[in-house]
Structure formats: C-alpha cells, structure tokens
Amino acid sequence: MALEDGEKPGSTLVVVRKPNDCIILLLRVVAFLATLSATLVMALNKETKTLVVATVGTTQVKATLTAKFQHNPANVYFVVANAMASFHNLLMIIVHLCGGKFKDKGLRLVMMAILDMMTVALTSSGDGAATFMAQLGKNGNSHARWNKICDKFGKFCDHGGGALIASYIGLLLLVVITVLSIIKLLKTK
C-alpha cells in the first residue's frame, strides 16, 4: 500500500492520541469491580463434606472435612493482593474525580503510573500463586504424593476458578490502564 502511494516502505507514522480520561476512569471502575469480586469470592470460599475415610468390618468411619481458602497460604496471598488492587483502584478513582483540585498534575501522573505498575506486579504474583495451587488441587502431584482435592470439593474449586478468572480480567485491565497512564504521562510533555 505504501509503495502504491509513492512512499518508502517503513516510513509510516503511527499517531498515538492522548487517552481520554473517561476511558481510563471506566477501565478503573471495571478493574475495581473485577478485583473486588475476586477478593470476595475467594474470601467467602468454603465447603464442608462428610467423607468415608476407612471401613472397619462393615462399619464405615466418616470424617467431616472443611476446605477453606485460609488453609492455603497462596490463596490468602491472592485475597490480600486482590484486596490491595481493589483499594488502589478505588483510591485512583477518587483521585481522578477530585484530581482537578491538585496543582501539580505532572507529579500526580507520575505517581499514578508508578502505583499502577506496582499494583500490576502485586496482582500478577497473587494470580500466579493461586493458579499454581488451583492446578495442584485439580491434578495433584504423584511425585510428592499430594492428592487432588477437586474431585471431593467441587464447589470449592469452582468458586476458586471463578475468582481466578475475575482476577485475571482485573489484571488485564490493570495492564491496559498502566499503558494508558504512561502514554498520558508522555503526552503531557
């Protein structure tokens, strides 16, 4: 196409517009809702089952077991990371709505971009830890003799999977917000 117009190949310029504040605000609200829902779903994730653990003669020995998110440090970290991301997004929404009252807009944009990057890193690490434990709960590890639990606690694993999906959506939106914040920061110069 460029050769037909008489231009040299590779000489096209990409125009990057300054992100609209309404778009960033909308993305922040959706990211807030996604990380908040991931936090609440995982924090309220609990299932109790009565299982047969042994049979003595013809009598079954039963035990009542409960699966909670607190039983796994990776899930606790996931809840804390998503709660902090939710708080960050809520704080940035408030700053965005009341930010016109601050005089030094450049410093505000730099701080928002840095905090956005830190929130992406925190949320990403929480998602990675919880994803690893979800895979372990679903498939187990025969080498370490860790049994899978999702065949026994299906609702617990389904809720954990839903929380992971919501958190990954929030993470993707946070990455987009970070990119837009950096573009906005670069376009103010």
Secondary structure as UniProt FT lines:
FT   TURN            2..6
FT   TURN            9..10
FT   HELIX           21..43
FT   STRAND          46..56
FT   TURN            57..58
FT   STRAND          59..68
FT   HELIX           69..71
FT   HELIX           73..98
FT   HELIX           99..101
FT   HELIX           105..139
FT   TURN            142..145
FT   TURN            150..152
FT   HELIX           154..187
//
